[in-house]
Amino acid sequence: MAMKAIGLMSGTSLDGIDVALIETDGETVVSFGPGRTYPYAPEDRQLFFRALEEAATLGDRTERPGSLRGAEILLTTRHAEAAARFLAESPVEGGIDVIGFHGQTVLHKPEERLTVQLGDGARLIEALRPLAGQGVRLVHDFRAADVAAGGQGAPFVPVYHRALARALGRPQPLLVLNLGGVANITFIDGEADPIACDTGPANALIDDFMKERTGEAFDCEGAAAANGTVDEAAVERLLRHGFFRLSPPKSLDRNAFRNWVAEQTSLDDMSTQDGAATLTALTAASVAAVLPLLPRRPQRVIAAGGGAHNPTLLRMLAERLGVEVVSADAVGWSADFLEAQAFGFLAVRSLKGLPLSFPTTTGVPEPMRGGVHS
């Protein structure tokens, strides 16, 4: 039976909350509803980035020292406000059955069986039930069971990518590329379980670099990178990192490459344009580095996430992959709201007891259920 679900997603770029409506039975997509983004205020982002820095020393996923507790309360409040605005702006006939709440990842160390997502599910659903209906369910803390079982805990959206690809009717194999703070891919070839992994940094390093240099939160439409010159020698040095030789599945923390980039490049000596171009080229080159690790060469790449709006990045990807690269919007998907939709989809799967992750997507020993229900 199909259910109406709202997915809430705050990604590693920390720019705001994506909210999207989807109707699904957990296997197929019945219909897409609207999607909206509610940006964080600058002072909110400052607190969240401070929490991100302080989380680096956590050894227990339940600990909330320093600014982390305040950040969790604020993050939950902002999600409640975003969902309330969404429901007011886009009333759902018959009401919502379930809300999928990803929370905010502040630390991801699967090698230590540790992943931390800020977000108080009990507080959120208490705030939303008067608006969404007393019968609405909430699913949150999606990644914990996978990591506890020895999986990478990421990427977590491939099962949704597979559902979308089934309805697409395009030639396969197909590569779905999410360009958020970190880049990750899903390789889909027929009915085989999808293969997935993080490939390397995407927007996070570029965004942080642009913020430091210009005060702007990102390189709008890749304009700075388009006017710069790539330091190809630096990109080659960066690709010597052992992560790029690891076979899928594999995953990254948002800041995993920060020190490596500082060691292997001279960004401080580069112009803003050249630095942006080099970091953008690193994203494209790291995606290209995963192709030899896949069973077959994909026939097409479909890009989603914030980076899908960066024409300079898409051009560099097409050049380095030698494969057609198109935006998710071009095939009738949503480049902006795909991940939010996915966590609505995953919430339905969780309620139905269906697996969320697989040995080929996270390295978990067997198909794994997950999510905490409220």
C-alpha positions in Angstrom: 0.0 0.0 0.0 1.3 3.4 -0.9 2.0 6.0 1.8 2.4 9.8 1.7 5.8 10.7 3.2 7.7 13.9 3.8 11.5 13.7 3.8 13.6 16.3 5.7 17.3 16.6 4.6 20.1 18.9 5.9 23.2 18.0 3.9 26.9 18.4 4.5 26.9 21.8 2.8 24.9 23.1 5.8 23.0 25.6 3.7 19.5 24.8 4.7 16.7 22.2 5.0 15.2 20.5 2.0 11.6 19.3 2.5 9.9 17.1 -0.1 6.7 15.1 -0.5 6.6 11.7 -2.1 4.0 9.0 -2.4 5.5 5.5 -2.4 5.0 1.9 -1.4 8.7 1.6 -0.6 9.5 -0.2 -3.8 8.2 2.2 -6.5 7.4 5.9 -6.7 3.7 6.5 -7.1 4.0 10.3 -7.4 6.2 13.2 -6.6 4.9 16.1 -4.6 6.4 19.6 -4.1 9.8 20.3 -2.7 11.1 23.4 -0.9 14.3 24.7 0.7 14.4 26.7 3.9 17.8 28.3 4.2 19.6 28.5 7.6 20.2 32.0 8.9 23.9 33.0 9.0 24.0 32.7 12.8 22.5 29.2 12.7 25.2 28.2 10.2 27.9 29.6 12.5 26.7 27.4 15.4 26.4 24.3 13.2 29.9 24.7 11.8 31.2 25.2 15.4 29.4 22.0 16.3 31.0 20.2 13.3 34.4 21.2 14.5 33.8 20.2 18.1 32.3 16.8 17.0 35.7 15.7 15.7 36.7 14.5 19.2 33.5 12.5 19.9 33.9 8.9 20.9 30.3 8.2 21.7 27.4 9.0 19.4 25.1 10.0 22.2 27.5 12.6 23.7 26.6 16.3 23.2 29.4 18.3 24.8 30.1 22.0 24.3 28.0 23.6 21.5 26.6 20.2 20.3 23.6 20.2 22.6 22.6 23.7 21.7 23.1 22.9 18.0 20.9 19.8 18.3 18.1 21.7 19.9 18.3 24.5 17.3 18.6 22.1 14.4 15.5 20.2 15.6 13.6 23.5 16.1 14.5 24.7 12.5 13.3 21.3 11.1 10.0 21.6 12.9 9.6 25.2 11.6 10.5 24.1 8.0 8.1 21.2 8.1 5.3 23.4 9.5 5.9 26.0 6.8 5.9 23.3 4.2 2.6 21.8 5.4 1.0 25.3 5.5 2.2 26.2 2.0 1.4 22.7 0.5 -1.5 21.1 2.3 -1.6 17.3 1.7 -5.0 15.9 1.0 -5.7 13.0 3.4 -2.7 14.0 5.6 0.9 12.6 5.9 1.6 9.1 7.0 5.2 9.3 7.8 8.1 11.8 8.1 11.7 10.8 7.4 14.1 12.9 9.4 17.8 12.5 8.5 19.2 15.1 10.9 22.6 16.7 10.5 25.8 14.5 10.2 28.6 16.1 12.2 30.9 13.1 12.4 31.3 10.0 10.3 34.0 7.4 11.2 32.6 4.0 10.1 36.1 2.5 10.7 35.4 3.1 14.4 31.7 2.1 14.0 30.8 5.7 14.8 28.4 8.0 12.9 26.7 11.0 14.6 23.6 12.8 13.3 22.3 15.7 15.3 18.5 15.8 15.7 16.0 15.0 18.5 13.3 12.8 16.9 11.0 12.8 19.9 11.1 16.6 20.2 10.4 16.9 16.5 7.4 14.6 16.2 5.9 16.2 19.4 6.1 19.6 17.6 4.6 18.3 14.3 1.8 16.0 15.4 -0.7 18.9 16.0 0.0 20.0 12.4 0.4 16.7 10.6 -2.1 14.6 12.5 -1.8 12.5 15.6 -1.4 9.4 13.5 1.7 10.5 11.7 4.9 8.5 12.3 8.5 9.7 12.4 11.5 7.7 11.3 15.0 9.0 12.1 18.5 7.8 13.0 18.7 5.9 9.7 22.5 5.1 9.6 23.2 3.8 13.1 22.2 0.2 12.6 24.2 -0.1 9.5 27.4 1.2 11.1 26.9 -0.8 14.3 26.8 -3.9 12.1 30.1 -3.0 10.4 28.8 -1.2 7.4 29.9 2.2 6.1 26.6 3.9 6.9 26.8 5.7 3.6 25.8 6.3 0.9 22.3 5.6 2.0 20.2 6.7 -1.0 21.1 4.0 -3.6 17.9 2.0 -3.0 15.9 5.1 -4.0 18.1 5.6 -7.0 17.3 2.1 -8.1 13.5 2.8 -7.8 13.9 5.9 -9.9 16.0 4.1 -12.5 13.5 1.3 -12.9 10.9 3.8 -14.0 13.3 5.7 -16.3 13.5 3.1 -19.1 17.0 4.3 -20.2 19.9 2.2 -21.3 22.0 0.8 -18.4 24.4 0.6 -16.7 23.7 3.9 -15.3 25.6 6.0 -12.8 23.7 8.3 -10.4 26.0 11.0 -9.0 25.1 13.1 -6.0 27.2 16.2 -5.7 26.6 17.4 -2.2 29.3 18.3 0.3 30.8 14.9 -0.5 30.3 13.2 -3.9 28.8 9.7 -4.1 27.7 7.4 -6.8 25.2 4.6 -7.3 26.0 2.1 -10.1 22.8 0.5 -11.4 22.8 -2.4 -13.9 19.6 -4.2 -14.3 18.1 -6.0 -11.3 21.4 -6.5 -9.5 21.8 -4.9 -6.2 23.2 -1.3 -6.7 26.8 -0.6 -6.1 27.6 2.6 -4.3 30.3 4.6 -2.6 31.5 8.0 -1.8 34.1 9.1 -4.4 35.7 12.2 -2.7 35.0 15.8 -1.9 32.5 17.7 -3.9 31.1 21.1 -2.8 32.4 21.2 0.8 36.0 22.1 0.0 34.9 24.5 -2.8 32.3 26.2 -0.6 34.7 26.6 2.3 37.4 28.0 0.0 35.0 30.5 -1.5 33.7 31.6 1.9 37.2 32.3 3.1 38.2 34.2 -0.1 35.1 36.1 -1.0 32.6 35.8 1.8 30.2 34.0 -0.6 28.8 30.6 0.4 29.7 28.9 -2.9 31.0 29.4 -6.4 27.8 30.5 -8.1 27.4 28.5 -11.3 31.1 27.7 -11.2 31.9 31.2 -12.4 35.2 31.5 -10.5 36.4 28.0 -11.6 35.4 28.7 -15.2 37.8 31.7 -15.2 40.7 29.9 -13.5 43.4 27.5 -14.5 43.6 24.0 -13.0 46.8 23.0 -11.3 46.9 19.5 -12.9 50.1 18.6 -10.9 48.3 19.3 -7.7 45.2 17.2 -8.8 47.6 14.4 -9.6 49.2 14.6 -6.2 45.8 14.6 -4.5 44.7 11.5 -6.4 47.6 9.6 -4.8 45.5 9.4 -1.6 44.9 5.7 -0.8 41.1 6.3 -0.6 40.9 6.5 -4.4 42.3 3.0 -4.8 39.8 1.4 -2.5 37.0 -0.6 -4.1 33.4 0.2 -3.2 31.8 0.4 -0.7 33.6 3.2 1.0 32.6 6.5 2.6 33.9 9.8 3.9 33.5 12.4 6.5 32.8 15.9 5.2 36.3 17.1 6.3 38.2 13.9 5.4 40.3 15.6 2.7 40.8 19.0 4.3 44.3 18.3 5.7 45.4 16.3 2.6 44.5 19.2 0.3 46.4 21.6 2.6 49.4 19.3 2.5 49.4 18.6 -1.3 48.4 21.9 -2.8 49.4 25.6 -2.5 45.9 27.0 -2.4 47.1 30.0 -0.3 49.4 31.0 -3.2 46.6 30.6 -5.9 44.2 33.2 -7.1 40.6 32.6 -6.1 39.8 31.5 -9.7 42.7 29.1 -9.9 41.9 27.6 -6.5 38.3 27.1 -7.3 39.2 25.6 -10.7 41.7 23.1 -9.0 39.2 22.1 -6.3 36.4 21.6 -8.9 38.8 19.5 -11.0 39.6 17.4 -8.0 35.9 16.6 -7.6 35.6 15.6 -11.3 38.9 13.6 -11.2 37.9 11.7 -8.1 34.6 10.6 -9.7 36.5 9.5 -12.7 38.9 7.5 -10.5 36.0 5.2 -9.4 35.1 4.1 -13.0 37.8 1.4 -13.2 36.6 0.0 -9.9 33.1 -0.7 -11.3 31.9 -3.9 -13.1 31.2 -2.1 -16.4 31.5 1.4 -17.8 28.3 3.4 -17.3 26.5 4.6 -20.4 25.3 7.8 -18.8 25.8 9.8 -15.6 22.8 11.6 -14.0 23.9 14.3 -11.5 21.9 15.6 -8.6 22.6 17.8 -5.6 23.9 21.4 -5.5 26.8 20.6 -7.8 24.3 19.7 -10.6 23.8 23.5 -10.9 27.5 24.1 -11.5 28.0 24.0 -15.3 31.8 24.2 -14.9 31.8 21.1 -12.7 29.5 19.2 -15.1 31.8 20.1 -18.0 34.8 18.9 -16.2 33.0 15.7 -15.3 32.1 15.0 -18.9 35.7 15.6 -20.0 37.3 13.4 -17.4 34.7 10.6 -17.5 34.3 10.5 -21.2 30.6 9.7 -20.6 27.5 11.9 -21.1 26.6 13.8 -17.9 23.1 15.2 -17.5 21.3 16.9 -14.6 18.6 15.0 -12.8 16.2 17.7 -13.8 16.8 16.8 -17.5 15.4 13.2 -17.0 12.4 14.3 -14.9 13.9 13.8 -11.5 14.7 16.6 -9.0 18.3 17.7 -8.7 17.5 19.8 -5.6 15.1 17.5 -3.7 16.2 14.0 -4.6 17.8 13.3 -1.2 14.9 14.7 0.7 12.5 12.5 -1.4 14.8 9.6 -0.6 14.5 9.9 3.1 10.7 10.0 2.7 11.1 6.8 0.6 13.4 5.2 3.2 11.0 6.1 6.0 8.3 4.1 4.3 10.7 1.2 3.7 11.7 1.3 7.4 8.0 1.1 8.6 7.5 -1.8 6.2 10.6 -3.7 7.5 12.3 -3.5 4.1 16.2 -3.2 4.0 17.7 0.2 3.6 21.3 -0.8 2.9 23.0 -3.7 1.2 26.5 -5.3 1.1 27.1 -3.7 -2.2 26.2 -0.2 -1.0 27.7 0.1 2.5 29.5 -3.1 3.0 27.1 -4.3 5.7 27.2 -8.1 6.1 23.6 -8.6 4.9 20.7 -6.4 3.7 20.0 -4.2 6.7 16.9 -2.7 8.1 17.2 0.6 10.0 15.7 3.7 11.4 14.2 4.6 14.8 10.4 4.9 14.9 8.5 7.6 16.9 
